[in-house]
Amino acid sequence: MLWLALAAFASAAHAADPVRPSTAAAAVALPSPGPIVHPTGRTRRRRPRYKNGVPVTQVHKVRPREPVLKATGWTPEVRRALEELIVARSSMSKTYDADRPPVAVFVAEDAAIVHHPAEVSFLRLIERAEFRFSPAWWELIPMELRQRARLDHKHFSSRPPATWPRDEDYLDWRKTMLDAYALKCRRDGTRNCRGWLTSLLMGPKEREAEQYERGALEDAFHEPLVEEMIRANAGDEHPARVGRGVRRVPEMIELTRELKRAGFDVWLFSWSSQWMAEAIAARYGIDPKRVVGARVKIVNTVLQSDLIDPVTDGPGMAEAVTVFIARDPALIVASPHELELLGYGKGLKIVIDRGDGLAGARAKERGWLLQPPLPPAPPETEPAPEVAPVKEPPAAAPKARPESPDFP
């Protein structure tokens, strides 16, 4: 019991000592610890605390990333998918290979361009009667309408061009040629009738045809963007609908710029002539070496009617990927008419859907994203800029066939 008495005595003495403060009071009175002083007199800095490998003093809130695409025409789902693709496959990603950059393929018609350039050129050739008429050229016109078109042309072409807009033979000539185009599409399929438009360019020399096609497209960029009904006469109950003027698409302009900035290899396909396709690509800043359009055989600098494979329409577009690119595109933007191209590989597929039911079921089955038609840009005010050539990566061995379940 002695030790208990001693402990009680010590406690009473500690409480009665006026010099020594209590433990609670000392905790309040003691100043905050200052810098650690080294025995030599130098002040030692305190080591900062770390959180996830970063000093606590440097931890700050991360600002939300600004959207990559600011154009408003994309659906939220398509915009999100495109932005995720650009960030994941850009030149800043760890998996980026500068020798084999990710590929993006755009189809000009219905995706990058409003109205079809080949049809705009076709209408211009009809209205100005600027085809290179020859027996071989007339053989290209469907037999059912050939004689009628020849007679119309023979009659109105002998009269002054100023009288053509009121000439019955001229009006019938325009409608007959447009009916021939519709007949080719209905009977021979879309692929053959679109190539037929390029075959009709036969006759002039290559340089002359190139200047004509580029000039027709440049004029169309400045013309009003309208649709017109063309009749053979006032009583024609089955007029032909044609589009005048062409326009770029603001969303596609921005997307092309951001893809190129991120290090993508951007290609443009078109079923218009190679010259028109290159002129469209120039407006988008795409290197002409990354353009594939419809091409015809040239003999002694003179255009022939025979098309060169792959014909960039339908299955030919998928074949063009194998021949010219030789690897799966990371992104394809096309219309529902290019099902074979959309079925190529496992990349992101954006389908410009006009609500005609051509792609709905297939898109849902394959995971393609549907995008309503995008609005056109204003008329062009400046000529197309010069495009710097792309640095060519090492040649890759072509694949035997597309890596797609659509191809057995």
CORGICOR-V953309 format. One record per helix or strand of 3 or more residues. SS is the DSSP state (helix for helix, strand for strand). FROM is the first residue (numbers start at 1). LEN is the number of residues. If there is no record, write none. Layout:
ss: [SS SS]
from: [FROM FROM]
len: [LEN LEN]
This chain:
ss: [helix helix helix helix helix strand helix helix helix helix helix helix helix strand strand strand helix strand helix helix strand strand strand helix strand helix strand helix strand]
from: [2 23 56 76 98 103 117 135 143 161 168 190 206 226 240 247 250 265 274 288 291 296 302 315 331 339 348 360 369]
len: [15 7 3 14 3 5 12 4 14 6 21 10 17 5 5 3 12 9 11 3 4 4 6 11 5 4 6 7 4]
